[in-house]
Amino acid sequence: MVEDIDRSLHMLATALEKEEKGRDFYEKAASTCANELGRDIFKVLTIEEGIHIKRVKEIYDSLKGAKSWTGDWKKYKLPNENLQELFRERMAKLGPKVNAETSDLEAVDIGLGFEPSRGWRNWSATYWTEPDQRPLKCDREKWDDRYARQERGLRRVDPFLEGHRHLLTSGMALDLAAGYGGNALFAAALGYTVHAVDISFRALSVLKAEAERQRRDLQCIVADLDYFPLPKGHYDLAMVFYFYDTALMASISDSLRQGGLLFYATYNHRHRSLKPDFCPDYLVPPGGLTGFFPELSTLVDEPEAGRDRNISRLIARKP
């Protein structure tokens, strides 16, 4: 009984931390958003996150003090249970005034990560109606088209991850550039709570449907990794497969908790012998991946792996 209560308190504390981050983000977005509709929506979400925090605290305090669950949280009423209806109402009011800046679009994408189940995509898609000067939209369409041409069999788990499953336990996991999410689903099946991040809405919509079918604890976040801020000290496992951006290496490392694992595998400089037109900026240079993570302890280092030696692989742990 005590163990069950302790586990519940830990889950509630985690939920409270997430709600507080969401509130802080919405509050900042409301003050910086360039259009009236965005400011209005983010203000409402700030208020709602405050109510969520009160609800969680009510349950937490009751469980910690009286060692029992309470229904008193219901006294904190949400002003808007249906965000889609709220959006339609604001759209009707503001009409042609709605015109989102790129920074607002980034804010919406980050906000999607805080609100995975409230139908945001139905209204956030409205922000993409004007393609002029919207490079993020172009990137997203490029990857959506690419995933549309690929087989969904790419959802298979990578052998490098599966072959080292003995290192995996449970906790919070991050899958960057998740695509159709074979690795994300594999980690979720092992008991991890997974955040799957990718720029492609098409790929993540397929992943989300599969995660729901399997009843996995997996949250999809549509975001451009050039702009998406990773939380520090948050994950027990970070997975990066066939995505390479040196500008993100430090934040990937920082996102790990003490003892957290990094699994990384992507193409290296030898890949151009197979595909001469492959952009060298997206290939690991000679020496492999270890040099990009000096603060991590290396467990497995394979600078030139695979049949053609065109893959660099790394497993490292945060001390």
Contacts in CASP RR format, 6 or more apart in sequence:
PFRMAT RR
TARGET T0000
AUTHOR 0000-0000-0000
METHOD contacts of the structure
MODEL  1
MVEDIDRSLHMLATALEKEEKGRDFYEKAASTCANELGRDIFKVLTIEEG
IHIKRVKEIYDSLKGAKSWTGDWKKYKLPNENLQELFRERMAKLGPKVNA
ETSDLEAVDIGLGFEPSRGWRNWSATYWTEPDQRPLKCDREKWDDRYARQ
ERGLRRVDPFLEGHRHLLTSGMALDLAAGYGGNALFAAALGYTVHAVDIS
FRALSVLKAEAERQRRDLQCIVADLDYFPLPKGHYDLAMVFYFYDTALMA
SISDSLRQGGLLFYATYNHRHRSLKPDFCPDYLVPPGGLTGFFPELSTLV
DEPEAGRDRNISRLIARKP
5 63 0 8 1.000
5 67 0 8 1.000
8 63 0 8 1.000
9 60 0 8 1.000
9 63 0 8 1.000
9 64 0 8 1.000
12 56 0 8 1.000
12 59 0 8 1.000
12 60 0 8 1.000
12 63 0 8 1.000
13 60 0 8 1.000
15 56 0 8 1.000
16 53 0 8 1.000
16 56 0 8 1.000
16 57 0 8 1.000
16 60 0 8 1.000
18 114 0 8 1.000
19 49 0 8 1.000
19 50 0 8 1.000
19 52 0 8 1.000
19 53 0 8 1.000
19 56 0 8 1.000
20 49 0 8 1.000
20 53 0 8 1.000
21 114 0 8 1.000
21 231 0 8 1.000
22 49 0 8 1.000
22 111 0 8 1.000
22 114 0 8 1.000
23 46 0 8 1.000
23 49 0 8 1.000
23 50 0 8 1.000
23 53 0 8 1.000
25 110 0 8 1.000
25 111 0 8 1.000
25 114 0 8 1.000
26 42 0 8 1.000
26 43 0 8 1.000
26 45 0 8 1.000
26 46 0 8 1.000
26 49 0 8 1.000
26 111 0 8 1.000
26 114 0 8 1.000
27 42 0 8 1.000
27 46 0 8 1.000
29 38 0 8 1.000
29 42 0 8 1.000
29 107 0 8 1.000
29 111 0 8 1.000
30 38 0 8 1.000
30 39 0 8 1.000
30 42 0 8 1.000
30 43 0 8 1.000
30 45 0 8 1.000
30 46 0 8 1.000
32 103 0 8 1.000
32 107 0 8 1.000
33 39 0 8 1.000
33 42 0 8 1.000
33 104 0 8 1.000
33 107 0 8 1.000
34 100 0 8 1.000
34 101 0 8 1.000
34 103 0 8 1.000
34 104 0 8 1.000
35 97 0 8 1.000
35 98 0 8 1.000
35 99 0 8 1.000
35 100 0 8 1.000
35 101 0 8 1.000
35 104 0 8 1.000
36 94 0 8 1.000
36 97 0 8 1.000
36 98 0 8 1.000
37 90 0 8 1.000
37 91 0 8 1.000
37 94 0 8 1.000
37 97 0 8 1.000
37 98 0 8 1.000
38 100 0 8 1.000
38 104 0 8 1.000
40 90 0 8 1.000
40 94 0 8 1.000
41 83 0 8 1.000
41 86 0 8 1.000
41 87 0 8 1.000
41 90 0 8 1.000
42 107 0 8 1.000
44 79 0 8 1.000
44 80 0 8 1.000
44 86 0 8 1.000
45 115 0 8 1.000
47 79 0 8 1.000
48 78 0 8 1.000
48 79 0 8 1.000
48 80 0 8 1.000
51 76 0 8 1.000
51 77 0 8 1.000
51 78 0 8 1.000
54 73 0 8 1.000
54 76 0 8 1.000
55 73 0 8 1.000
55 76 0 8 1.000
56 73 0 8 1.000
58 70 0 8 1.000
58 71 0 8 1.000
58 72 0 8 1.000
58 73 0 8 1.000
58 76 0 8 1.000
59 69 0 8 1.000
59 70 0 8 1.000
59 71 0 8 1.000
59 73 0 8 1.000
62 68 0 8 1.000
62 69 0 8 1.000
62 70 0 8 1.000
62 72 0 8 1.000
63 69 0 8 1.000
63 70 0 8 1.000
80 86 0 8 1.000
83 115 0 8 1.000
83 118 0 8 1.000
83 119 0 8 1.000
83 120 0 8 1.000
83 123 0 8 1.000
84 119 0 8 1.000
84 122 0 8 1.000
84 123 0 8 1.000
87 122 0 8 1.000
87 123 0 8 1.000
87 126 0 8 1.000
88 123 0 8 1.000
91 98 0 8 1.000
91 126 0 8 1.000
98 126 0 8 1.000
99 130 0 8 1.000
100 108 0 8 1.000
100 127 0 8 1.000
102 133 0 8 1.000
102 134 0 8 1.000
102 135 0 8 1.000
102 136 0 8 1.000
104 127 0 8 1.000
105 127 0 8 1.000
105 128 0 8 1.000
105 134 0 8 1.000
105 136 0 8 1.000
105 137 0 8 1.000
106 136 0 8 1.000
106 223 0 8 1.000
106 224 0 8 1.000
106 227 0 8 1.000
106 228 0 8 1.000
108 120 0 8 1.000
108 124 0 8 1.000
108 127 0 8 1.000
109 124 0 8 1.000
109 221 0 8 1.000
109 222 0 8 1.000
109 223 0 8 1.000
109 224 0 8 1.000
109 227 0 8 1.000
109 228 0 8 1.000
110 223 0 8 1.000
110 228 0 8 1.000
110 229 0 8 1.000
111 120 0 8 1.000
112 120 0 8 1.000
112 121 0 8 1.000
112 124 0 8 1.000
112 221 0 8 1.000
112 222 0 8 1.000
112 223 0 8 1.000
113 195 0 8 1.000
113 219 0 8 1.000
113 221 0 8 1.000
113 223 0 8 1.000
116 219 0 8 1.000
116 220 0 8 1.000
116 221 0 8 1.000
121 201 0 8 1.000
121 222 0 8 1.000
128 134 0 8 1.000
128 137 0 8 1.000
131 137 0 8 1.000
131 138 0 8 1.000
136 199 0 8 1.000
136 224 0 8 1.000
136 227 0 8 1.000
139 199 0 8 1.000
139 224 0 8 1.000
140 199 0 8 1.000
140 200 0 8 1.000
140 201 0 8 1.000
140 222 0 8 1.000
140 224 0 8 1.000
143 198 0 8 1.000
143 199 0 8 1.000
143 200 0 8 1.000
143 202 0 8 1.000
143 203 0 8 1.000
144 200 0 8 1.000
144 201 0 8 1.000
144 202 0 8 1.000
144 203 0 8 1.000
146 200 0 8 1.000
147 179 0 8 1.000
147 180 0 8 1.000
147 200 0 8 1.000
147 202 0 8 1.000
147 203 0 8 1.000
147 206 0 8 1.000
148 202 0 8 1.000
150 180 0 8 1.000
152 180 0 8 1.000
152 206 0 8 1.000
153 180 0 8 1.000
154 179 0 8 1.000
154 180 0 8 1.000
154 182 0 8 1.000
155 180 0 8 1.000
155 181 0 8 1.000
155 182 0 8 1.000
155 185 0 8 1.000
155 206 0 8 1.000
155 207 0 8 1.000
155 210 0 8 1.000
156 182 0 8 1.000
157 182 0 8 1.000
157 183 0 8 1.000
157 185 0 8 1.000
157 186 0 8 1.000
158 182 0 8 1.000
158 183 0 8 1.000
158 241 0 8 1.000
158 265 0 8 1.000
160 241 0 8 1.000
160 263 0 8 1.000
160 265 0 8 1.000
160 305 0 8 1.000
160 313 0 8 1.000
161 183 0 8 1.000
161 186 0 8 1.000
161 187 0 8 1.000
161 239 0 8 1.000
161 241 0 8 1.000
161 263 0 8 1.000
162 186 0 8 1.000
164 263 0 8 1.000
164 300 0 8 1.000
164 315 0 8 1.000
165 190 0 8 1.000
167 261 0 8 1.000
167 299 0 8 1.000
167 315 0 8 1.000
168 187 0 8 1.000
168 190 0 8 1.000
168 192 0 8 1.000
168 237 0 8 1.000
168 261 0 8 1.000
169 190 0 8 1.000
169 236 0 8 1.000
170 190 0 8 1.000
170 191 0 8 1.000
170 192 0 8 1.000
170 236 0 8 1.000
171 191 0 8 1.000
171 192 0 8 1.000
171 193 0 8 1.000
171 236 0 8 1.000
171 237 0 8 1.000
172 192 0 8 1.000
172 193 0 8 1.000
172 195 0 8 1.000
172 234 0 8 1.000
172 235 0 8 1.000
172 236 0 8 1.000
172 237 0 8 1.000
172 257 0 8 1.000
173 184 0 8 1.000
173 187 0 8 1.000
173 188 0 8 1.000
173 192 0 8 1.000
173 193 0 8 1.000
173 194 0 8 1.000
173 195 0 8 1.000
173 235 0 8 1.000
173 236 0 8 1.000
173 237 0 8 1.000
173 238 0 8 1.000
173 239 0 8 1.000
174 194 0 8 1.000
174 195 0 8 1.000
174 197 0 8 1.000
174 230 0 8 1.000
174 234 0 8 1.000
174 235 0 8 1.000
174 237 0 8 1.000
174 238 0 8 1.000
174 239 0 8 1.000
174 255 0 8 1.000
175 181 0 8 1.000
175 183 0 8 1.000
175 184 0 8 1.000
175 187 0 8 1.000
175 194 0 8 1.000
175 195 0 8 1.000
175 196 0 8 1.000
175 197 0 8 1.000
175 239 0 8 1.000
176 197 0 8 1.000
176 225 0 8 1.000
176 238 0 8 1.000
176 239 0 8 1.000
176 240 0 8 1.000
176 243 0 8 1.000
176 248 0 8 1.000
176 252 0 8 1.000
177 197 0 8 1.000
177 198 0 8 1.000
177 199 0 8 1.000
177 225 0 8 1.000
177 240 0 8 1.000
177 241 0 8 1.000
177 242 0 8 1.000
177 243 0 8 1.000
178 184 0 8 1.000
178 196 0 8 1.000
178 197 0 8 1.000
178 198 0 8 1.000
178 203 0 8 1.000
178 204 0 8 1.000
178 207 0 8 1.000
178 220 0 8 1.000
179 196 0 8 1.000
179 198 0 8 1.000
179 200 0 8 1.000
179 203 0 8 1.000
179 204 0 8 1.000
179 207 0 8 1.000
180 203 0 8 1.000
180 206 0 8 1.000
180 207 0 8 1.000
181 196 0 8 1.000
181 203 0 8 1.000
181 207 0 8 1.000
182 207 0 8 1.000
183 239 0 8 1.000
183 241 0 8 1.000
183 263 0 8 1.000
184 194 0 8 1.000
184 196 0 8 1.000
184 207 0 8 1.000
184 211 0 8 1.000
184 218 0 8 1.000
184 239 0 8 1.000
185 207 0 8 1.000
185 210 0 8 1.000
185 211 0 8 1.000
185 214 0 8 1.000
185 216 0 8 1.000
185 218 0 8 1.000
187 194 0 8 1.000
187 237 0 8 1.000
187 239 0 8 1.000
188 194 0 8 1.000
188 211 0 8 1.000
188 214 0 8 1.000
188 216 0 8 1.000
188 217 0 8 1.000
188 218 0 8 1.000
189 214 0 8 1.000
189 216 0 8 1.000
191 217 0 8 1.000
192 217 0 8 1.000
192 236 0 8 1.000
192 237 0 8 1.000
193 217 0 8 1.000
193 218 0 8 1.000
193 219 0 8 1.000
194 216 0 8 1.000
194 217 0 8 1.000
194 218 0 8 1.000
194 219 0 8 1.000
195 219 0 8 1.000
195 221 0 8 1.000
195 235 0 8 1.000
196 204 0 8 1.000
196 207 0 8 1.000
196 218 0 8 1.000
196 219 0 8 1.000
196 220 0 8 1.000
196 221 0 8 1.000
197 221 0 8 1.000
197 223 0 8 1.000
197 225 0 8 1.000
197 228 0 8 1.000
198 204 0 8 1.000
198 220 0 8 1.000
198 221 0 8 1.000
198 222 0 8 1.000
198 223 0 8 1.000
199 222 0 8 1.000
199 223 0 8 1.000
199 224 0 8 1.000
199 225 0 8 1.000
200 222 0 8 1.000
201 222 0 8 1.000
204 220 0 8 1.000
204 221 0 8 1.000
204 222 0 8 1.000
205 220 0 8 1.000
207 218 0 8 1.000
207 220 0 8 1.000
208 218 0 8 1.000
208 220 0 8 1.000
211 218 0 8 1.000
211 220 0 8 1.000
221 228 0 8 1.000
225 243 0 8 1.000
225 245 0 8 1.000
225 248 0 8 1.000
226 245 0 8 1.000
226 247 0 8 1.000
229 251 0 8 1.000
230 248 0 8 1.000
230 251 0 8 1.000
230 252 0 8 1.000
230 254 0 8 1.000
230 255 0 8 1.000
231 255 0 8 1.000
232 254 0 8 1.000
232 255 0 8 1.000
233 254 0 8 1.000
233 255 0 8 1.000
233 256 0 8 1.000
233 257 0 8 1.000
234 255 0 8 1.000
234 257 0 8 1.000
235 255 0 8 1.000
235 256 0 8 1.000
235 257 0 8 1.000
235 260 0 8 1.000
236 256 0 8 1.000
236 257 0 8 1.000
236 259 0 8 1.000
236 260 0 8 1.000
236 261 0 8 1.000
237 260 0 8 1.000
237 261 0 8 1.000
237 262 0 8 1.000
237 263 0 8 1.000
238 252 0 8 1.000
238 255 0 8 1.000
238 256 0 8 1.000
238 260 0 8 1.000
238 261 0 8 1.000
238 262 0 8 1.000
238 263 0 8 1.000
239 263 0 8 1.000
239 264 0 8 1.000
240 252 0 8 1.000
240 262 0 8 1.000
240 263 0 8 1.000
240 264 0 8 1.000
240 265 0 8 1.000
240 266 0 8 1.000
241 263 0 8 1.000
241 264 0 8 1.000
241 265 0 8 1.000
241 266 0 8 1.000
242 265 0 8 1.000
242 266 0 8 1.000
242 267 0 8 1.000
243 266 0 8 1.000
244 266 0 8 1.000
244 267 0 8 1.000
244 282 0 8 1.000
244 283 0 8 1.000
244 284 0 8 1.000
246 292 0 8 1.000
249 292 0 8 1.000
249 293 0 8 1.000
252 262 0 8 1.000
252 293 0 8 1.000
253 262 0 8 1.000
253 293 0 8 1.000
253 295 0 8 1.000
253 296 0 8 1.000
253 318 0 8 1.000
256 262 0 8 1.000
256 296 0 8 1.000
256 318 0 8 1.000
257 318 0 8 1.000
258 318 0 8 1.000
258 319 0 8 1.000
259 317 0 8 1.000
259 318 0 8 1.000
259 319 0 8 1.000
260 317 0 8 1.000
260 318 0 8 1.000
261 299 0 8 1.000
261 315 0 8 1.000
261 316 0 8 1.000
261 317 0 8 1.000
261 318 0 8 1.000
262 293 0 8 1.000
262 296 0 8 1.000
262 314 0 8 1.000
262 315 0 8 1.000
262 316 0 8 1.000
262 317 0 8 1.000
262 318 0 8 1.000
263 314 0 8 1.000
263 315 0 8 1.000
264 289 0 8 1.000
264 312 0 8 1.000
264 313 0 8 1.000
264 314 0 8 1.000
264 315 0 8 1.000
264 316 0 8 1.000
265 305 0 8 1.000
265 311 0 8 1.000
265 312 0 8 1.000
265 313 0 8 1.000
265 314 0 8 1.000
266 284 0 8 1.000
266 289 0 8 1.000
266 311 0 8 1.000
266 312 0 8 1.000
267 278 0 8 1.000
267 282 0 8 1.000
267 283 0 8 1.000
267 284 0 8 1.000
267 310 0 8 1.000
267 311 0 8 1.000
267 312 0 8 1.000
268 283 0 8 1.000
268 284 0 8 1.000
268 285 0 8 1.000
268 286 0 8 1.000
268 288 0 8 1.000
268 303 0 8 1.000
268 304 0 8 1.000
268 309 0 8 1.000
268 310 0 8 1.000
268 311 0 8 1.000
268 312 0 8 1.000
269 280 0 8 1.000
269 283 0 8 1.000
269 284 0 8 1.000
269 285 0 8 1.000
269 286 0 8 1.000
270 304 0 8 1.000
270 308 0 8 1.000
270 309 0 8 1.000
270 310 0 8 1.000
271 278 0 8 1.000
271 283 0 8 1.000
271 308 0 8 1.000
271 310 0 8 1.000
271 311 0 8 1.000
272 278 0 8 1.000
272 280 0 8 1.000
272 283 0 8 1.000
273 308 0 8 1.000
273 310 0 8 1.000
274 308 0 8 1.000
274 310 0 8 1.000
284 303 0 8 1.000
284 312 0 8 1.000
286 303 0 8 1.000
287 303 0 8 1.000
287 312 0 8 1.000
288 301 0 8 1.000
288 303 0 8 1.000
288 304 0 8 1.000
288 312 0 8 1.000
288 314 0 8 1.000
289 301 0 8 1.000
289 303 0 8 1.000
289 312 0 8 1.000
289 313 0 8 1.000
289 314 0 8 1.000
290 298 0 8 1.000
290 301 0 8 1.000
290 303 0 8 1.000
290 314 0 8 1.000
290 316 0 8 1.000
293 314 0 8 1.000
293 316 0 8 1.000
295 318 0 8 1.000
295 319 0 8 1.000
296 316 0 8 1.000
296 317 0 8 1.000
296 318 0 8 1.000
296 319 0 8 1.000
297 316 0 8 1.000
297 317 0 8 1.000
297 318 0 8 1.000
297 319 0 8 1.000
298 314 0 8 1.000
298 315 0 8 1.000
298 316 0 8 1.000
299 315 0 8 1.000
299 316 0 8 1.000
299 317 0 8 1.000
300 313 0 8 1.000
300 314 0 8 1.000
300 315 0 8 1.000
301 313 0 8 1.000
301 314 0 8 1.000
302 311 0 8 1.000
302 312 0 8 1.000
302 313 0 8 1.000
302 314 0 8 1.000
303 312 0 8 1.000
304 310 0 8 1.000
304 311 0 8 1.000
304 312 0 8 1.000
305 311 0 8 1.000
305 312 0 8 1.000
305 313 0 8 1.000
END
